[in-house]
Amino acid sequence: MPTKTTFSCGEALDIVHVGPLRDRLRKALEKSYTIELKADKVEKADTAGLQLFVILAKTVKQHNGSLIWKKPSDALLATAKSLGLHDQLHLS
């Protein structure tokens, strides 16, 4: 199993994109429980989208993996902070 899988978050982490994101994240987890999230292009995020990543964070932790956020966008950081999910998403 590779030591790390890179995952591009795209431009939107919202309810419209949760289904396809979930499917892509499942495939990423099949490769590794250490996931590098490229989040520099995220322009839009909402509760549903970030809840998916909270579940991801819990899953990788259960398997002794980790999330590595690579350049999280200001929009992502602001939404996570306003929803109180900054720490749960390991964005600190």
N, C-alpha and C positions, 0 to 999 in steps of 0.2 A: 504494500500500500504506500503511495507517495506520502512524503512528509507534509505536504501542503497542497491545497487546491485553491486556485484563484477563481473568483466569482465576480463578474461585472454586474453591479446593481442596476445599471441603466439610468434612465432619467426620472422614473416614477416608481415609488414604493407606496402604492395606494391600493384601495379596494378593487379597482378595475384590473390591476395586474397581479393580485395575490395568487390566483390559480396558476398562471404560468410560472410565477416566481417560485411557488411551492414545488412545482414539478422539477424545475431546474436545480433548486436547492437539494432535493432528494438525490438527484444524480450526482451532485457535488459530494454529498455525504457518503455515497457509495465508493468514492475515491479516497476520501480522507476526512478525519474529524478535526483537522486544523484547516480553517478556511480563511483566506485573505479576501476581504471584501473591498473591491474597488468602488468607491462611492463618491468620487469627485464630480460626477455628472448628474447626481440626483438633484432635481429641481422641485420635486413634489413628493411629499410623504404624508401619510395619515395614520390613524390609529390601527386600522386593519393591516396595513403594510408593515408597520413597526412591530405589531404583535407577532407576525410571522417570524421576525428576526429575534424576538424575545424567546420564542420557542426554539429557534435554531441555537441561540446561546445556551439554553438549558440542555439541549441535546448534545452539543459538543462537550459541554462540561461533564455530563454523565459518562462520556466516553474518553475522558481525560484529554480532550482536544482543546482548541481555543479559536476565538475569532480575532482576526487581525484587521482592523479598519485602516484602509489606505486612503488618505486624504478625504475624509468625510466632508461633504459639502456643507456650506453654511445653512442651507435649507434643511438638510437632514439633522444637523446639530440643533437648530432652533426648534424643530418639531419634537425631537426626542426630549429636549429640555422642557418644553411647554407641557408635554404629556407625562413628565416625571419618569421617563424611561431611560434617561442618560446612563445611569449606573447599571441597570439591568442589561443594557445593550453593550456594556463595557466600552463606552465611548470616552471614558476619562483618560 
